Amino acid sequence: MLAAVDLGSNSFHMVVARYSHGQLVIIDRLREMVRLASGVEENGEIDPLVAERAIACLQRFGQRLRAMRAGSVRAVGTSALRLAHRKHWFLSRAREALGHPIEIISGREEARLIYAGVAANLPRLPGRRLIVDIGGGSTEMIIGEGLRPLELESLRVGCVVVSERFFGDGKISAKRMAAARLAARAQLAPLRSAFRRRGWQYCAGSSGTVRAIGEALRELVPGAAHITARGLERLVAAVVAAGHVRALEFAAVTEDRRPVFPGGLAILAEVFAVLGLKEMRIADGALREGLLYDMIGRNTEEDARERTVRSMQLRYHVDSEQAERVAATALKFLGAARTGWKLRAVPSAQLALKWAARLHEIGLDVAHSGYHRHGAYLLENADMPGFSRGEQSLLARLVGAHRRKLLAEGLAELVPPWDRDALYLIVLLRLAVLLHRGREVGTLPPIRLRTGARVLQLAFPARWLAAHPLTEADLHQEVQYLRAAGVRLRLVAGRR
């Protein structure tokens, strides 16, 4: 059993599915119009009333998910939560209401997941396809072939944002529609050349806005199988003629969708105009289905994050043998430390520590001086398919603190349990890097590790430290570094 929760800028969605014998079968769906984007103020604060509406929705979702284990549920926040500032209080309450952590994903990651959800439900036709998804706060556009995305874009223009800006009082006029289309065109124009150069054989639109437009168009033009450029302009004229959102009498445009329908229509009309589209099919599948397929991949050795880590190692010319040595030692230490330090989310800790070890030297491709800081910057800001923003922040903190003075700045801002446990992972990574400083191919001697509350003891074989004076000096320096961060490191020569 798997579940995906999409905290969209317009609606919150939840899908529960069963994966068996290679097939994904949807067994439950929930959707509520929350309109979170309308509650993010210009200063980035989340309006308390909108926040309460969102929390109440997540409590209802949480009841359905109560019996599901942590690893089988993924919940993600998109455009509205990407833009919101000082949102930790909201995410904390949301996590409590849902019963599962909430990841904030980047626009390009949202686009990747949308493509995964749509492509899995499209006919297996040869050639490239263009996928367009108009959400509440952003519009994602992807060109892909088969199950592989080739071009990913996320634009900060969505049906809630455009509707509130140009049709906020409900009035619709030709002048307002033209202004809304111009704003959408300004976002779309920069990607026109790259997308048209890639090319596509057919086009599909996903999610509620495109579906509602397609159904409204069929009411206006009976028998219309797809959304066409001509039909879209007829629909624009009909919406303008209505004069007010309350006068939109399309059965497909429900009462809760009417306020955001004109903005979505303006965006889609400009997608057609800018890219020269003639026709668009309406596709099944969207972000939540993409999340389900991504979870399946994580459980079947097709984890997109693994591919991303390997790609970054190649791109930044990482010494992969050294990275694997550091990773092996760090994971061995984690196995010994988990009980004494009462580490939570151990499987996730293993992944984070492994990936940080494999990427800890990517900053060397920028400069040797301060390379740990360069690596942290890359991990914090790079497009990393498969990773949420929270996961990228965790990796950045681990890599940024793996050498020199241990600065615990920013750890408290990480999502639980990493606000507490990241420090312990940093300590283990630092020790693994230190012990492999010589980059020798051989294995380390047996080292016994014991932990207590903010205490770590390393016991070495007799005379080993004396035979490795550089390592001994580094370890004594590390005692001082860790003490400044509130962690006591004890070194024992000769096992006890």
N, C-alpha and C positions, 0 to 999 in steps of 0.2 A: 504494500500500500504506500502510495506517495501523495503528497499534497503540495500545491504551489499557491502562494498568496501574493498578489500584485497590488501594492499600495499606490495606485495610479493617481495622477493629478486630478482626474475627473471622477473615476469610479474605483472602488476596491473590489477585487475579484478573488475568488478562491476556487480551485479545482482540485478534486480528490479523484485519484485514479488507481487502478490496479495494473501492475506490470507482470505479465505471465507469459512464458513461452515466446518471448520476443514481441509481444503485442501490448500496447498501452490502451486500456479500456477506461474511459471516463465514467465514473459512477455517481458523481455529485458535483454540482456547480452552485456557487452563491455569488451574487453581485449586488452591490449597493452604491448608489450615487452619493458620494461624500463631498466632492468638489473641493478637495484639499488645496488646489492651486489658488482658489479664491480667498483662502484664509492665510496665505503668506503675504504679509505686508511688504511695502517697499523697503523697509529697514531689515527685512528678513525674518522678523518675528512671526510666529504662528498664532493666529487669532484664537483665544481661549475657547470661544464657542464652536469654531470649526474643529479644534482639537478634541473637544468633548464628543462631537459627532463622530469623529474618526475612532476614538477610543471605544465608544459604544458599539460601533460596527465590529471592531476587532474582538470585543468580548463575545459577540454572537459567533464570529468565526471560531474563536477559541474554544467554545463549547463543542463544536463539531470536531475539533482537532485534539480534544483532551486525551483521547486514548492512543494517540500516535506518538511514536518515539521520536527523539530529536533529529536523528539522521535522516528521517523520511519526510521532513517538512522544510521547505525553503520559503522565506518571505522576503520580498525586496521592495524598496522604495525607489521611486523614479524622479522625474523632473522637479516636482514641488519640494521634495525632501532634499534634493541636491542643492536647491537654491536657499533653503531655509537656514538661518543662523541660530546659534544657541538652542539647538534642537535636542540636546541630550535628555532634558526633562521629558520631552514628548516621547522619544524613543524608549526611554526607561518605562514609562507608563504603557506604551504600546506593546512592548515585549511582555510585560506582566499580564496585560489583557489577552494577548494572543496565546501566551504560553510558549513562545518560540522567539529567538532573536530575529532582528530585522536588519538586513543588509541594505546599504545605499549603493546603487550601482551607477556607473558612469553612463553617459549617453551612448557611447559606442558599444558598451557592453549590453545595454538595453537593445540596441539595434541587432547585435549578434544573436541574442536570445529570441527576439521577435522572428528573425529569419529562421532560426532552428524550429520554432513552433509552426511557422507557416510552411516551410519547405517540406516538413514531414507529412503535411496534409495535401500537398499539391500533386497533380498527376506527374509521373516520372517522364516528362517530355524532354527531349534534347534541347540544348541551348540555354542561354542566360535569361534570368527573370528579374524584373524590377519589382521590389516589394515596398509599399508605402503604408505607413501606420501613423495616423494622426491621433495623438493623445491629448490630454488636457493641457499639459504644459510644454510639450515638445512634439516634434514630428520626426520620425525615423525613416530613412530611405536607404535601401540596400539593393545592391546588384549581386546576384549569386548564380552559381551553376551547380545543379544537383543539391547536395546538402552543404556546399562550401560557399560562404560569403566571400565576395571579391572586393566590394566597395561598401564601406559603412559610414553613414553620416547621421548625426543627431542635431536637429535645428531647434533653437529656443523659440519656437512658435507653436502654439497649441490652441485647441478650440476654446478652452476656458479663458486663456489669456487674451486672445484676440476678441472674443465675444465681450469680455468685460471692458476692454479698452474702447471698442467702437460701437457696441450695442448694449452697454451696461444698463441703460434705462429701458431696454426692451424695444426701442424704436429702430426701425430699419428703413433706410433710404438709399437711393442710388449713390448719393455722395458718400455716405458712410461705408457702403459696400465697396466702392472704389478705393477709399482710403484703407480699408482692411486688406483688400487685395494687394495694394501697393506695399503695405508693411510685410505681407507674406512674401511678395516677390523679392523684396530686399534681402530676405534670409535665403531664399532659394537660388537667386542668380549666381552667387559665387561657385556653386557646385555644378552648374549646367555643363560646362565644358568637359569636366572630368567624367561625368556620368554619360554624356552623349558619346564621348570617345570610347568608353567601355562598351556601350551598346547593350541591347537586350532584345529577345525575341517576343516576349510577352510580359504583361504587367498585371499585378494583383494588389489589391488593397485589403488591409486587415483591421480588425477591432471595430468598436461600436460606431464611431463617427462615419467611417466609410460605409459600413453596413446600413446605417440609417439613411445616408444619402442615396445609396443604391435602391433601397426599398421605396423611398419617397419618389425617386425618379420613375420607378415602375408604376406608381400611382398616377404620375403625371403623363407618362408615355406607356400605356399598357403594352405588355409584350416585350419591353426592353430587357434583353438578357444580361447586358453589361452596362457599366457606366461609360458613356461616350462623351466626347468633347461637346458635341452639339446639344445632347441632352442635358449636360451639366449647365450650359449657358441658359437653357430654357428654365431649369430649376432655379438658377440665380435670379432670373427675371421674375419668376413666380414668388419667390421669397421677398424680393424687394417690393413687389406689388402688394403683398400682405400688409406691409407697413409696420407691423408689430409682432413680436414673438408670440403673443397670445392669439394672434390671428392665423398662425400656421396650423392648417387643418389636415395635415398629412397624418394618417393613422400610424405611420412608422415613426413619427416624431412625437415621442411621449412627452407628457407634461414636464418631467424632470429633465428631458433633453432639449426642450425648446430654447431655454436661455443660452445654450452653447452651440446650437445648430448653425446660426449664421456665420460664426467664426470658423467652424470646421468646413463649411461650404466654401468660404472665401479662400481658405488654405488649399483645398483640393482643386478648386478652379485654377489657382495659380500653379499648382504642380503640373496640371495638364498644359497650361499655357507656356510655362518656362521650358518644360522638357519636350513639348510638342507631342504629347500623348494623344492618341485617337480613341483608345479603348482601355478599360480597366475591369478585370474580373474581381469578384468579391471572394476572398479566401477564408477558409476556416483556419483556426489556429492563431495564436498571438503570443505575447510575452509569457503568460502562465503556462501554456503548453511547452514553450521553449525551456522554461525552468524544469518541467518534468523530464524532458529529454536530456537536459544537462545533468540532472541527478542520476538518470540511468547511466549516462556516460561515466560519471564519477564512480559508479559501482561496478563498471565493466571494463576498467582499465582504459577508458577513452576520455579521461578527465582533461578538459580543455586547459586547466591550469598547468598540468604537466607539460602539455605542448608549448604553452607560453614560456615556462621556465627553460625548457630546452632551447627554444628560439632565442631567448635573451642571452643564454650562455654562448650561443654561436655569434650573435650580433655583437656582443661586447668581449669576445675572444677570451672567455674564461678558461683557466686551466682546469678542465673537468676532472682530471685525476686527483688534483689537490682538493677540489670541491667535494668529491666523494669521500676522501679520507676525513675531512672535517665533518661532513654530515654523519658518517658512521660513528665517529667518536661522540659527537653531540647527542645522537640518538641513544647510544649506549649509556651515557651519563643521565639522560632523561629517564630511562628505565629504572635507574638506581635512585633517582631523586624524587620521583612522583609521589611516593608515599609520605616521606618525611616533610615535603613541602605542601602536601595536600593539594596537588595540582588538579584543577578541574579540566573538563573537556580534553582529556589526554589524546584521543585520536587526532583532534584538530591541532593540538600542541605538537604532535609528531610531524604533521604535515608542514606547519609553519616553520619549525626548527629545521627540517630537511631542506625546504625551499630557501630559507635564509642562508643556510650553509652553502648551498649550491650557487647562490647569487652574491655572496658576501664580497667578492672581488670585482664585481662589474664596474665599480668606480675607477679601477686601474686604467680602463680604456679612456678615461678623461684626463686623469693626472694621478701620479703616485702620492703627491702631497695631499693629505686629507681625503684619500680615496674612499674612506668609509662614509664621509659626508656626501661625496659625489654619488655614491651608490644609493644612499638613502633618498637623495633628490630624484634620481631616476625612478626608483621604485614607487615613490609617492606620486609622481606626475606622469609616468608613461602609460600608454594604453596597454593594458594587460588583459587580454580576453580570458574570461572565466573567473577573474578575481573581482570581488566587491571592493568598494573604496575602503571599507574597514579592514579587509585582508591586506590590501596594499599598504595601508598605514601601519599595520602591525609589522609587516616585512621591512618597511622603511625604518621603523624604530629599532628592530633587531639588528639590521645591517649598520645603521648609523651609530650604534653604540657598541659595536663588536671589538673595538680597540681604543687605546688611549684612555683618557678620563671617562668614567662612566657617568654620563649625564642622564638623569631620569626624567628630564623635561618632556612633557607631552604624554607620558604613560597614563596619567590619570584620565586623559581625554579618550583613550581607547575604549571600545565597547567591552562590557563584561564578557568573559572573565579576564580579558587581557589587561584591563586597568590594574589588576592585581598580579596576574601571573606572568606578564611580559617580562618583568624584571628577572624572574628566575630563568626564563628562556635565554635572555641576554647573557646572564652569567654562564650558562652552559655553553653557549656559542663562543663566548670570549675564551673560555678555557680550552675548548677544542681547537680554536684557531691558534692559540698560544702554543699548545703542545705539538702542533704540526708546523711550526714556524720554519723548521729546517727543510720541509717539503720532501722528507725521505720517503722512499717507496715502502720500506719495511713497516711492520706493525709496532704499535706502542707496547710497552710492558704491561702486565696486569696492574691496573690502578683501581684501588677500592675507593668508592665514593659513598659517603654517608651525609645525610642532611637532617637538619632540625629547623626550628623556627629561625629564619634568617641566618642560618649557620650551614657551612659546607666544609666537610673534611675530605682531603685527598691523601690517601696513603700509598706511597710508592715502595717498590722493592728496595731492600737494603742496598745502599751504595749507588743506586741509579741516579739520584739527583747529583751526587758528587761527580759522577762521570759525565754529567750534562750541565756544566756550569752556566751556560747561557739560559737554558730553560729554568734552572733554579733561580737565576737573577730575575728573569721575567715573572716567575711565580711570586717572588717576594714583592716585586713592584705591584703585581696584581692584588696582593693582600691589601696594599694601601688604597688602590683604586676602589676596590669593593667596600672597604671600610667606610669610605666617604659616601657610598650609596646606601649604607646601613646593612651591609652583608658581611659577616665574618667568615674569612677563609682560613682554614687551618691546614698546615702542611705537615705530613708525618713521613719521615724517612725510615723505612722499614715497617712492614705491615703490622697492625695491632688488631 
